[in-house]
Amino acid sequence: MIPVLALIVGVVLGVILDPTVPAAVEPYLPIAVVAALDAVFGGVRAKLDGIFDDKQFVVSFISNVLVAGLIVWLGDQLGVGGQLSTGVVVVLGVRIFGNVAAIRRHLFRA
């Protein structure tokens, strides 16, 4: 129940405060969101499988975001940021859809 309340409070604060993203980090925000979603869906899958560990989830969440951002930053430095961004999104997208499929199988037995 606490995570749901925290999510609601976060969304309300985001709507009320209307934060702006600095231009320097704008290219990294979509990648960070996709990496965070990968960790969240992995956490949900682990919870349904009965193997969820909160410490592992936090480490996974932070490391996914940092590594994805680092890969995109490195791509920007090498002049291939767009290609590496696409690669990160594809890899994390495949993981997200795999986790969602496992969640669906667990919930609907299908």
KEPAKE-913449 format. One record per residue: x, y, z of N, C-alpha, C, CB in turn; residue in one letter. Coordinates in pm, whole numbers, padded with zeros to 5 digits, always signed. Glycine has a CB too. Example, Ala and Ser with C-alpha at 12.3 -4.5 7.8 and 13.67 -1.06 7.14 Angstrom:
! residues 2
+01319-00569+00780+01230-00450+00780+01320-00330+00780+01131-00447+00905a
+01285-00225+00708+01367-00106+00714+01290+00003+00787+01408-00060+00572s
This chain:
! residues 110
+00081-00119+00000+00000+00000+00000+00086+00126+00000-00092+00000+00119m
+00200+00121+00067+00288+00237+00073+00339+00275-00067+00407+00209+00165i
+00381+00179-00151+00426+00218-00286+00316+00285-00368+00478+00096-00361p
+00193+00239-00354+00083+00299-00429+00061+00442-00382-00047+00216-00412v
+00062+00464-00251+00047+00599-00198+00163+00689-00242+00037+00596-00045l
+00284+00636-00240+00399+00713-00283+00387+00750-00431+00529+00634-00258a
+00339+00658-00512+00318+00687-00654+00216+00798-00673+00273+00561-00729l
+00106+00790-00600+00002+00893-00611+00056+01029-00567-00121+00854-00527i
+00127+01032-00455+00185+01158-00406+00284+01213-00509+00254+01137-00269v
+00366+01126-00566+00463+01169-00667+00398+01227-00791+00552+01054-00707g
+00291+01164-00838+00221+01214-00956+00156+01349-00925+00114+01112-01003v
+00092+01359-00809+00027+01486-00772+00132+01597-00760-00050+01471-00637v
+00242+01570-00693+00348+01671-00682+00403+01711-00818+00461+01620-00593l
+00418+01613-00907+00467+01643-01041+00373+01733-01118+00489+01516-01117g
+00243+01710-01103+00144+01793-01171+00140+01933-01111+00005+01727-01164v
+00145+01942-00979+00136+02071-00913+00263+02154-00934+00111+02051-00763i
+00380+02093-00914+00505+02168-00921+00554+02189-01064+00611+02097-00841l
+00509+02107-01157+00549+02117-01297+00700+02136-01314+00475+02234-01363d
+00778+02034-01272+00924+02050-01279+00973+02055-01424+00993+01934-01206p
+01084+02124-01443+01146+02132-01575+01274+02049-01573+01175+02279-01615t
+01302+01989-01686+01422+01907-01700+01531+01994-01762+01394+01779-01787v
+01648+02000-01701+01758+02078-01759+01792+02025-01899+01882+02074-01668p
+01828+02116-01987+01857+02079-02126+01970+01977-02136+01892+02202-02207a
+02064+01983-02043+02178+01892-02048+02139+01746-02027+02281+01931-01945a
+02031+01722-01955+01993+01584-01927+01871+01539-02007+01965+01567-01780v
+01815+01625-02089+01697+01588-02168+01717+01464-02253+01658+01702-02257e
+01832+01447-02320+01848+01327-02404+01850+01197-02323+01974+01337-02485p
+01883+01207-02196+01898+01087-02113+01770+01049-02040+02008+01108-02013y
+01676+01139-02029+01554+01114-01953+01471+00998-02010+01470+01238-01949l
+01445+00993-02142+01367+00879-02194+01435+00744-02168+01343+00896-02344p
+01566+00741-02180+01640+00617-02157+01630+00579-02010+01789+00631-02200i
+01641+00678-01921+01630+00650-01778+01491+00597-01743+01660+00777-01697a
+01389+00652-01805+01252+00605-01778+01235+00460-01824+01147+00696-01849v
+01285+00428-01942+01274+00290-01992+01353+00195-01902+01325+00281-02139v
+01472+00237-01858+01551+00152-01769+01480+00132-01635+01691+00214-01747a
+01417+00238-01584+01343+00227-01459+01222+00135-01475+01298+00366-01411a
+01154+00146-01588+01039+00057-01614+01083-00088-01619+00969+00096-01744l
+01200-00113-01676+01252-00250-01680+01270-00303-01538+01386-00254-01757d
+01326-00222-01450+01345-00265-01312+01211-00286-01241+01429-00163-01235a
+01115-00198-01267+00984-00209-01201+00913-00336-01245+00898-00086-01233v
+00909-00362-01376+00842-00483-01422+00916-00609-01377+00829-00481-01575f
+01049-00601-01368+01124-00713-01314+01092-00736-01168+01273-00689-01332g
+01072-00628-01094+01034-00640-00953+00896-00701-00936+01039-00505-00887g
+00802-00658-01020+00667-00715-01013+00671-00864-01045+00572-00641-01111v
+00749-00898-01146+00761-01041-01183+00822-01120-01067+00848-01058-01311r
+00926-01065-01006+00991-01134-00894+00895-01149-00777+01116-01059-00850a
+00814-01048-00751+00715-01055-00642+00614-01166-00669+00642-00921-00626k
+00566-01175-00793+00470-01280-00827+00532-01419-00821+00413-01255-00966l
+00662-01426-00852+00732-01554-00845+00775-01590-00704+00853-01552-00936d
+00756-01496-00611+00791-01521-00472+00938-01508-00440+00746-01656-00434g
+01015-01438-00525+01159-01424-00504+01202-01278-00494+01235-01493-00616i
+01108-01189-00463+01139-01047-00457+01228-01017-00338+01010-00965-00449f
+01330-00935-00363+01420-00888-00258+01431-00737-00273+01561-00958-00266d
+01393-00663-00169+01389-00518-00180+01526-00456-00206+01329-00459-00056d
+01631-00510-00145+01765-00457-00168+01807-00479-00313+01867-00522-00073k
+01780-00597-00364+01814-00627-00503+01735-00537-00598+01787-00775-00534q
+01610-00509-00565+01529-00422-00649+01587-00281-00654+01385-00417-00598f
+01624-00226-00538+01679-00091-00535+01810-00084-00613+01700-00045-00390v
+01896-00182-00592+02024-00186-00665+01999-00200-00815+02113-00301-00614v
+01905-00286-00853+01872-00305-00994+01817-00177-01055+01771-00419-01010s
+01727-00112-00984+01666+00013-01032+01772+00118-01058+01562+00066-00931f
+01857+00143-00959+01959+00248-00971+02063+00211-01076+02028+00271-00836i
+02108+00086-01074+02212+00048-01171+02159+00046-01314+02268-00089-01136s
+02034+00004-01335+01976+00008-01470+01977+00150-01524+01833-00047-01470n
+01931+00245-01442+01924+00384-01486+02064+00438-01513+01852+00471-01380v
+02158+00412-01422+02293+00465-01439+02365+00403-01559+02374+00441-01314l
+02354+00273-01575+02423+00207-01687+02363+00250-01821+02415+00054-01673v
+02231+00259-01829+02167+00304-01953+02209+00446-01985+02014+00294-01942a
+02209+00533-01884+02253+00671-01905+02399+00678-01946+02232+00753-01780g
+02483+00596-01885+02625+00593-01920+02646+00547-02064+02701+00500-01825l
+02572+00447-02106+02585+00399-02244+02546+00509-02342+02497+00275-02266i
+02437+00579-02315+02394+00687-02405+02494+00802-02401+02253+00737-02366v
+02545+00836-02283+02645+00942-02272+02770+00905-02352+02681+00968-02125w
+02814+00781-02338+02931+00735-02413+02905+00743-02564+02968+00591-02373l
+02784+00705-02605+02748+00716-02746+02750+00860-02793+02611+00657-02769g
+02705+00952-02710+02711+01094-02746+02855+01140-02762+02641+01180-02640d
+02942+01093-02674+03083+01131-02682+03149+01075-02809+03158+01082-02557q
+03103+00959-02851+03159+00896-02972+03089+00941-03099+03151+00745-02960l
+02981+01016-03084+02907+01063-03201+02804+00964-03254+03002+01097-03309g
+02774+00864-03176+02675+00764-03218+02566+00749-03112+02743+00628-03245v
+02531+00860-03047+02435+00857-02938+02299+00803-02979+02418+00994-02881g
+02254+00841-03098+02123+00795-03144+02118+00645-03162+02088+00863-03275g
+02224+00589-03218+02228+00445-03240+02234+00369-03108+02347+00408-03328q
+02315+00417-03015+02323+00348-02886+02194+00366-02806+02443+00400-02805l
+02130+00481-02819+02001+00501-02753+01900+00400-02805+01949+00645-02774s
+01898+00382-02936+01807+00286-02996+01838+00145-02946+01814+00292-03149t
+01966+00112-02939+02005-00020-02891+01961-00044-02747+02154-00036-02901g
+01979+00056-02662+01938+00043-02522+01787+00025-02512+01983+00166-02440v
+01713+00104-02588+01566+00094-02584+01520-00042-02634+01502+00206-02668v
+01584-00094-02737+01545-00225-02790+01572-00334-02687+01620-00255-02922v
+01691-00334-02630+01726-00437-02532+01634-00430-02410+01874-00422-02489v
+01616-00309-02356+01529-00297-02239+01384-00324-02275+01543-00157-02178l
+01343-00288-02397+01207-00318-02442+01181-00467-02448+01182-00256-02577g
+01278-00542-02497+01263-00688-02502+01250-00744-02361+01384-00753-02575v
+01332-00692-02268+01323-00738-02129+01189-00701-02067+01437-00678-02045r
+01141-00580-02094+01012-00536-02040+00901-00627-02091+00983-00389-02077i
+00897-00651-02222+00792-00736-02277+00803-00879-02226+00798-00734-02429f
+00924-00928-02203+00941-01061-02145+00884-01067-02004+01088-01100-02143g
+00913-00963-01925+00859-00958-01789+00707-00944-01790+00922-00842-01711n
+00655-00861-01879+00509-00844-01887+00443-00975-01929+00472-00731-01987v
+00505-01048-02020+00450-01178-02060+00449-01275-01942+00531-01238-02177a
+00556-01275-01862+00560-01362-01745+00456-01321-01642+00700-01361-01682a
+00437-01189-01624+00335-01140-01532+00197-01183-01580+00342-00986-01518i
+00173-01168-01710+00043-01208-01766+00018-01357-01747+00036-01172-01916r
+00119-01439-01774+00104-01583-01755+00074-01616-01610+00229-01656-01800r
+00140-01547-01521+00118-01573-01378-00022-01531-01334+00223-01501-01294h
-00066-01415-01378-00196-01364-01336-00313-01435-01402-00205-01217-01365l
-00302-01463-01531-00414-01519-01605-00398-01667-01636-00433-01444-01733f
-00285-01724-01594-00258-01865-01620-00270-01898-01769-00354-01953-01541r
-00227-01800-01850-00237-01819-01995-00108-01774-02062-00357-01742-02052a
